[in-house]
Every structure is written in structure tokens, then in C-alpha cells.
Amino acid sequence: MGILDGKKIMVTGVTMNTSIAYAVARIAQEQGAEVIVSNFGRGMSLTNRVVKKLDPVPAVLDLNVTDPQALADLPGVLREHGFDHLDGVVHSVAYANPATALGGAFLTTGWEDVATAVHTSAYSLQSLTMAVRDLLSTGSSVVGLTFDATVSWPTYDWMGVAKAALESTNRYLARYLGPDGIRCNLVAAGPVDTIAKKAIPGSTDFNAVWEQRAPLGWDPKDATAVGKAVVALLSDWFPMTTGTMLHVDGGLHSTGA
């Protein structure tokens, strides 16, 4: 028996097999879940190829989480694929313009680029959750992914601000959905060598920081530990945990210089 036996889980943001979302989808299936995944636009070709490595091969939705009409249509699309309810939703979506909002441009970034980062990376947690609200019920779990925004990071800039907004959004979702028995949590991952990470100028420097300071060590090429944590939060093993941020970073968050 797996800890997600019989559960229906939606995983957004699946791209390459190096992505955290892919690891979540793979481990969720191993633990008995029926999984459906999504990506958006040009990334769809990557997703359609990589899901062939999963068994069974899940359906892939083309979902722009910043498009109100796409969100309005989502429950119907899910039902067409046999997902008449959702036991879990994984939010693995983020974007900030690398040329203007990342890489040290913080002091000169214009509002339009800031708005894009916040909308895509933070507000979408609320809008996605509310889009599928009628498919969620007591025991359902919403899990998002963050890169600890309680501190500033070199080059992360407005994505860091967006992640801080994401972390606050998670707490408010937990407050308002808790009375209906719906849990909302985040996993703060260490640096994983995904496509998204590689788009951040200077992000490879994070690997050296983790190599030096993480008490348990850290492998940036393996998202398995993060995927397992997400799956655990999707399961019934955390029935009274909501509004929290679980660190899966080799312990680096607990260390000083």
C-alpha cells in the first residue's frame, strides 16, 4: 500500500525529468495516486515527452495559471479526464523576467515586470486553488514550492519578493480553507538544477553555498527528497498541519555563517 492510494492529484509545472514537479508526479504514482499534470505554452512539448517516462502516462493539460478563462475552464477539463474531485493540488509555477527582474536588477525593475512575477509566482496559488475549489473537500491538500523568502538571496531579487508573497498567500489560504478541512502548505527546497533555476543569473553559486553549509549535505541534481516531502504533505499523514513551510534543504536554513 502507498500513502496516496486511491487519491487524485494534480501536479502543475512538470517540465524536464529534473524538475521538482516531475519528481512529485513520479513519487505520487509510486505511492498509489492517479496523477494529472500541466504545463503551459512552449513548455508543453517538453512535458509531453517527459511524461512518457511515467507509468501510467498521465494526461497533460495546457494551463496558463494567469489566464482567468483557462482557470474558469479547468474544473470542466479535469472532469473530462475523470477527475471529478481532487485530493491534492501541487503548485509548482513561477516566473520572473531574467533580464529585468533577476540578476541584480532589483533597484531598476519596473512595475510591469514586478507585477508579472507576483501574479505568476504568488497570486496564482490563490487563483489556481479557487479555480478547483469545488473539487476539493475535507482532507484535500494544497502544496506549493518556494525558495525560503524569509531572507534575501543574491540575484534572486523580485522572485524573492514574489516568493515572500507566495508564503504569505499560503498562510491566508490555510486560514480561510481550514474550516472546510483543506490543508495548505509549502515546501522550501534547496537549489535543484532545474530549467527554472538555470534561468536565474548566478544561480550556480547557490550550489557552492549548500555544499559548504548544509549539515546533511545537498545534491542539486536530485529532487527526490523534495518530491517525497511534497507527497507526504499530500497524504493523510499530516492531518492537522496547515499554513506551514517545511524546509527540505539539507538543514541549511538552520545555520549561520
N, C-alpha and C positions, 0 to 999 in steps of 0.2 A: 504493500500500500504506500502511496505517496501522500504528502501533506496537502496536495491540491487535488486529490481525487474528485472527479466529477465537477470541478469548478470551470467556469467560463471566464477567460481572462483576455483583455485587450491590451496589447503592447504597442505603443506608438514609437516612432523614431528608429525602427530597425533599418540599418544600412548594411555595412560590411559585417563579416563574422567576428571582427574585432570590436564591434560596438557593444556597449553595456546592454542595450535593449535586446540584441541578439542573444547574449548570454542569458538574460532573463527569460526570453521565449524558450530557449533550449532547455533550461533547467525546469521551467514551469511544466513543459511537456513531460520531462522525465519524472516529475512529481505528480503526474496524472491529470494535468489541466488540458482542456480544449482551448487552443490559443488562436487568436486572430491578430494580425499585425497591420501597421500602417506606416506609410512614409508619404512624401509629397513631391510632385513635380519631377524634376530631373533625377532625383534620387530613386524613383520607382524602379528604374531598370536594374540598379544595384540590388534593391530589395528583392525583386522577383527572381534574381539569380541566387542570392544567398539563402533564401528560404528553402531552396531545393535540398539543402543540406539537412533540413529538419525532417523528422519523421513522427507523425504525418506532416506533409507540406501544408502549412496554414494558408488560408485566404489572405490576400494583401489588399488593403484599402488605400486609395489615393485620397489623403485627408490633409487639407490645409487648415490648421487649427486657428488661423487668423481670419478665416472666411466665415462670416455668420451663416451664409446659406449652406455651406458644407457641414457646419455643425448642426444646423436645423435638420438636415437630411440624414445625419448619422444614425439615429435610432432605427429609421426605416431600413437603411443599408445593412445594419447589423442584424436586424430581424430576417432580412433576405438570406443571410448566411447562417441562419439557425441560432443566432444569439438573441433569444427572446428576453434574456436578463444578463447581467454582468455581475460576477462575484469579485472581479478585480479590474482595475484600470491602472496602467503604468504610463506615467507622463515622462517621456524622455525626449523632450523637444526644447531646443534653444537656438537662438541666432543673434549675433551682433555683427555689424559690418566690420571685417578685419581692418579695412583701410582707414576707417574714420572713428570707430568706437573702441578699438583694441590697440595694443602695442604701444602704449604711452601717449595716446592722443586725447586723454581724458579731459584736459583743460580746454580743448578747442572743439570738442564734438558738438554738433548742432542738435537741436531738439528732435528733428525728424529721425535721425539715426538712434537717438536715445529712445524715442517712442517705439521704434521698431524692435529694439532689444527688449524693452519691458513688455510690450504686447506679446511677442513671440515666446519669450522665456518665462514670463511670470503670470500675466493675465490669462494666458492660455490654460493654466492649471485650473483656474476657476471656470473659464468658458467651456473647456472640454468636460469637466466634471458635471456642470449643469446641463450640458447637451445630452448626457446619458443619464441624467438624474432619475428618470422614470424607470430605468433598467436596473438601478441599484436598490438594495434593500438591506434590512438588518443583517449584519455580518459582512457586507461588502467592504472592500478595502481599496483605497486610492493611494498609490505610492509614486512619488516623484523623485527625481535625481538632482542633486545640487553639488556644488564645489564650495565648501564651507565659506559663507559670506559674512561670518562674524568678524573677519579680519580682511584687510586689503592684501591683494596679491600683485606682484609686478606684472605689467602688461595686460592684466585681466580687465581692468578699467570698467567700462559700462556694463560688461557682462557680470562683473562682480556686483554692481548695483542691482541689476536685474535679478540675480540670484538671491540677493537680500530681500527683494520684493517677493520672490517665489517663496522664500522661507516664511515670510510674514503671511502670505496668502494661504499657505498650508495651515498655519495656526488658526486663521479665521475660518477656513473650511471645516477644520476639526470642531471649532466652537459651534458652528451653525448646523453641521450634519450629524454631530454626535448624538443629539436626541433621537435621531432616526436609526441609530446603531451603525452608522457608516464611519469607518476609521480613515484618517488621512495622515500620512506620514511621509518623511523624506529620508533618503539615504545620501549622506555626504561621502562621496567616493574620493579616494586618492586619484592621482593622474593616471589615466588609461590612454594608451596610444590609439585613439580613435580618429576618424576623419575630422570630427569637430575640433578635437584638441589640436590637431596638426594645423588647423586654420588660424590658430592664435599665435601671433608673432612672439617668439621667445619661449614658447611653452615647453620646449625640450629641457629648459633649465629646471623645471619642476622635478624632473626625474632625478637629477643630482641631489636636490634638496631632500627628497624622500629617501634616497639611498643613504644619505648621511644621518638622517634624524629619526626615521620611523623605527620605533623599538622592535616591531615584528618584522621589519624589512618590507619591501614592496616590489611587486613585479608589474611594471606598467604595460606589459604585453598580455596580461591575463585578467580578464574581467570576471572570472568565475566567483571570486569572493564577494564582489558587489552583487552579482546576479543572485547568489544564494541568500544574501540579506534581503533583497527585494522580495524574493519568493517567500521567505519566512514571514515577512510583513503582510504578504497577500494571504497567508494561511490563517487558520483558526488558532494558531499558537500564540498570538498576541491579541487576545480578545479585548483587553482593556488598555491598549496602547494607542493613543492618538495625539496629534499635534506635536509630535516629536521629530527630532532629526538624529538618525542613527549614523555614527561615524564608522565607515569601513575604509580606513586609510593607514592601516598598519600601526595606528596609535600616534601618528604624528601630531594630531590636534592637541594631544596632552603634554607635548614637550615645549620647552623654551629653546633658547639658542644652544 
